[in-house]
Amino acid sequence: MLRPNMFYGELKDSYLFYNIAQKTKKYLEENEGTHLYRMGIGDVSLPLCDAVIKALHEAAEDQADKSKFNGYMPECGAPFLRNAIAEHYRARGVQLADDEVFVSSGASDELGDILDLFDRENSSLIIEPAYPAYVDANIMGGRKIVHLPSGRENGFLPLPDDSTKADLIYICSPNNPTGAVFSKEQLKAWVDFANRNGSVILFDAAYEAFIEDEDLPRSIFEIDGARTCAIEICSLSKTAGFTGTRLGYTVIPHDLERLCMNFNRMWVRNRTTKTNGVSYIIQKGGSAVFTPEGQKQIRENIAVYKNNAKVLMKALDKLGIWYTGGKNAPYIWMECPDKMGSWDFFDLLLHKAQIVGTPGEGFGKCGEGYFRFSTFGSPEDTEEAAARLLKLLG
Ligand code: PLP
């Protein structure tokens, strides 16, 4: 008899964004016409930059021209884009070969698909609070999850100790939801742990472009020893506004091997079997991000979000509220005042200040008592939200 993947029955309903939507809808029904200050969104609000738009148009024209037309693209990525991404790393001092870079349709796809490379008996360590997809992808795969809670005492940046045991280790830095960023020394502790134990780190670098402190690592491959224990998964979604255009990349070093199996070669085999490559047009658009002009223009957009972060941080500083993130990440993770629960604080902000944020409890139990603000909204709304926070909590 056909058996479905019964592990799907173990998934918890994803109530976080549903609950937020329900509460917000009810409030708007009762208070028709009220403007809400949406500080919860994880999507970008600025359009693609000019360099990308120009490249997308040119690529569309290529597809209309018999002499330039492209059919199926190479499954692991167009050589021009793999080279542009590898060059981008090399310019920052991280030596990568072009064929260690795999072009993808985004980080979400890869975070799920990459699990194909690992035995189901492997356990996965997830630092919490966490991006919910890590937990769900592992439940679907029937893997044992080792939850590693973090908190204010370690700045939401926990390190392994003698009791830590895991085969796969998820590290997201800058982190969603906490905005916390691991230092080189802290990442080195995880890399050494992984090499000692034969574990593999899945490093989610979706927010690397928001790091402004020069001494913080933007790639796990800035850390000695990472080439034998890490895979990096990255995305142009937040870096360059590709949330709706879809493009990302994954780095798998040639040196990453276990039991005589080479993960780079395995991923080539996987991609050539399970995908037919990312669209030529989108890859052309993506390659414009890595040109000097593209880099300058995406920096201008990121600066808008960073300014939003500054406005919110200034308000929280004035209020004496503890938080992480903001400076090197597009998220700010604040402690709820007066030991309030995160859903109570959500209700308070919605009803008394018309601000919508994200309750920390939705990212794992240890997120209770914390609240996430996103900085991807409009500058006008962010200014007003900050003023309202000051009035309500001051
Ligand atoms: N990883 C983290 C930590 C994220 O927050 C997100 C999106 O919000 C993703 C990955 C997914 O990125 P993509 O849009 O490339 O699928």
Boltz pocket constraint, residues with backbone or C-beta under 6 A from the ligand:
constraints:
  - pocket:
      binder: B
      contacts: [[A, 42], [A, 105], [A, 106], [A, 107], [A, 108], [A, 109], [A, 131], [A, 172], [A, 174], [A, 175], [A, 176], [A, 204], [A, 206], [A, 234], [A, 235], [A, 236], [A, 237], [A, 242], [A, 243], [A, 247], [A, 248]]
      max_distance: 6.0
